[in-house]
Amino acid sequence: MADTHSNACHLLTIHRNNSQPAQGREWFDLKALTQYVSVSERTIREWVHRAADPLPAVRVGTKILLRRSEFDRWLESHRLDPIDLGGIVEEMVSDLVGRN
């Protein structure tokens, strides 16, 4: 009887862990990550299979799983640098003026 109770508690724990909101999970499948980051599954697959600097992932059977902390770190490393629009405009004007 104790074994049955133990197994039921274990299954309940698994169910609770799998029904957590995406933000509370440590591991995401592709569907959960699309909700977490608001990009398509196709985009995530492209990131995972990039030749250079791929998004870290693991395959378990047919599922691709990604650790939230690794995804967050990877994403932070891809921040855009600010663009100096004034410098770009000045360079373009200078080039145009120099051609005339």
N, C-alpha and C positions, 0 to 999 in steps of 0.2 A: 504494500500500500504506500509506503514511504517513497518507493521508486516512482510510482505513478504520480504522486504529488510533486515530486522533484521535477519530473519531465514536464508536467503541466505548467509549473512555475517557469521553467526554462523556455517553453514555447511562448508563454505570455510575455516574457522579457524580450524575446526576439521580435514579437509582434509590435510591442511598444517601441523598440528601437527602429524598426522599419517604418513606423508610421509617424516618426518625428518630422517636423517641418524641415525643408532642405537646409536651412541655415543652421540647424542643430546637429547635423550629421558631420562625421569626419570623412566618410567616403561617399562619393557620388557616382551614380551611373550616368550615362550621357543625358538621359531625360531630366534627371534631377539637376545636373549642372546647367542645362539650358535654362531652367527656371531660376537658378541662382545668379547666373551671369547675363541673362537676356540676350543670348546669341543662339543661332541655330545649331542643331546637332551636326550638320554638315561642316560648319565652321570649326566646331570643336574637334571633329575627326581630322580636318585639315591641319589644325594646330598639333595634334598628337602625332601625325605622320610627316611633319615637316622634316626636311633633310638637316637643316641647321636649327639648333635650339628648339627641339620639340617639347611640347607640353608633356610632363611626366605622367605616365599612366601604366596600369597593369591590366593584363587580360586574365580573367578567371572564367574558364570555359569559353562561352561566346560573348560574355559581357566585358566591356571596357570599364574599368573603375579608376577614379581619380581622387586623390586625397585633397581635401579642401585647403589645407595649409600649404601644400605644394602648389596648388593652382593659384592661390592668392600671391605667393612669393613669385611664381613665374609671371603672373600678370603685372605685378609691381615692377618687375625688371623690364617691362616693355612700355614704360611711360613715354609719351611723346615729349620731345624737346620743344620749348617755346620757339615760335618762328618770329624772326625780326622782319616784320613786313615793311617797316620804314626803310631798312637797309636794302631789301629786295627792290623796292620801288626806286630808290636812289640809284641803284646799280643799273636798272633797266632804263631810267631816264638818261643816265650818263652814257650808256651804250647807244641810245637813240640819238642823242645830241652829238656824240662823237662820229656817227656815221654821216651826218649832214655836212 
